[in-house]
Amino acid sequence: MIPRLTSKDREKLYDTCRGEREFPPCAICGLEIHPGQDWDKSHDKHLPKALGGKVDGIAHRRCNREHNNRVDTPRIAKAKRQRQKHIGAHRSASRPIPGSRASGIRRRMNGQVERW
C-alpha cells in the first residue's frame, strides 16, 4: 500500500514548491496550481519513483497521471522485462518452436523424434 501524505506534509510540500511565487508551478506542464485544484507530488520526469526517482515538486493530478500512463508505466514495464531476461526468469508465453531447447523434444541423427 502506498503511504499517503498527511495534511501537514502536503502543506509543507506545497509551500516548498511555491518558493517566492504566489502559486507553485506544475512540474510537468509549468502552469500554476491554484487552490482548489487537485494535485499530486511529482517525481523526476526522466526517472520514475519505481526506478529510484526523487520528488521534484508537485503537478496537476491530470498532468501527473497522463505522464505516468504515457511515459512511466511503459518504462517501468520494460525495465522489469529486461531484468527478467537478464536473470533468466523470462519464459516465452507462446508455444515453443518444435525442436528447440524449450520444446522438450529432439530429433536424433537417424531421424527418430524423442522427448527428453
SULPEKA-V532010 format. One record per residue. N is the residue number from 1. RES is the residue in one small letter. SS is DSSP state (hx for helix, st for strand, lp for the rest). PSI is psi in whole degrees, 0 to 359 (* if undefined). OMEGA is omega in whole degrees, 0 to 359 (NA if undefined). Layout:
n:res:ss:psi:omega
N:RES:SS:PSI:OMEGA
N:RES:SS:PSI:OMEGA
This chain:
n:res:ss:psi:omega
1:m:lp:139:181
2:i:lp:125:178
3:p:lp:132:180
4:r:lp:151:175
5:l:lp:139:175
6:t:lp:167:179
7:s:hx:322:180
8:k:hx:318:179
9:d:hx:320:178
10:r:hx:319:179
11:e:hx:317:180
12:k:hx:317:179
13:l:hx:317:179
14:y:hx:313:181
15:d:hx:323:178
16:t:hx:317:181
17:c:hx:333:182
18:r:hx:317:180
19:g:lp:233:182
20:e:lp:352:183
21:r:lp:165:177
22:e:lp:319:179
23:f:lp:143:180
24:p:lp:149:177
25:p:st:152:174
26:c:lp:133:181
27:a:lp:344:183
28:i:lp:307:184
29:c:lp:342:178
30:g:lp:353:178
31:l:lp:159:181
32:e:st:148:176
33:i:lp:110:183
34:h:lp:157:177
35:p:lp:139:181
36:g:lp:342:177
37:q:lp:145:178
38:d:lp:137:178
39:w:st:158:178
40:d:st:162:172
41:k:st:143:185
42:s:st:140:177
43:h:st:168:182
44:d:lp:133:182
45:k:lp:329:187
46:h:lp:353:180
47:l:lp:103:182
48:p:lp:162:181
49:k:hx:321:182
50:a:hx:340:179
51:l:hx:15:175
52:g:lp:12:180
53:g:lp:149:180
54:k:lp:159:178
55:v:st:129:180
56:d:st:8:178
57:g:st:204:177
58:i:st:158:181
59:a:st:154:173
60:h:st:143:181
61:r:hx:318:181
62:r:hx:315:178
63:c:hx:315:182
64:n:hx:317:181
65:r:hx:323:176
66:e:hx:317:179
67:h:hx:319:178
68:n:hx:312:183
69:n:hx:325:186
70:r:hx:324:188
71:v:hx:304:190
72:d:hx:313:183
73:t:hx:313:176
74:p:hx:323:180
75:r:hx:319:179
76:i:hx:318:179
77:a:hx:319:179
78:k:hx:318:179
79:a:hx:321:178
80:k:hx:318:178
81:r:hx:317:180
82:q:hx:318:180
83:r:hx:318:179
84:q:hx:318:178
85:k:hx:321:182
86:h:hx:320:182
87:i:hx:359:177
88:g:lp:19:182
89:a:lp:352:184
90:h:lp:132:173
91:r:lp:137:180
92:s:lp:136:181
93:a:lp:336:181
94:s:lp:175:179
95:r:lp:140:180
96:p:lp:155:179
97:i:lp:131:180
98:p:lp:132:179
99:g:lp:352:178
100:s:lp:172:180
101:r:lp:325:183
102:a:lp:345:186
103:s:lp:332:181
104:g:lp:5:175
105:i:st:157:176
106:r:st:156:178
107:r:st:127:181
108:r:lp:169:180
109:m:lp:331:180
110:n:lp:3:177
111:g:lp:354:180
112:q:lp:137:180
113:v:st:135:181
114:e:st:156:174
115:r:st:146:177
116:w:lp:*:NA
